[in-house]
């Protein structure tokens, strides 16, 4: 299994960030996570993912960053 992080952004003033990832295990998932830190701890976490047989280039071909 493997996980690759792609576009990663973090606002140090707001202590909020977001990242795109690809997880490959039994299946492949492309997703995004949004986090907020408070006091060096994760206060909020949202994660959305989509199962796909495509690699990242194929998955993002119609809407690349």
Secondary structure, 3 states (H helix, E strand, C coil): CEEEEEEEEEECCCCEEEEEEEEECCCEEEEEEEEEEECCEEEEEEEEEEECCCCHHHHCCCCCC
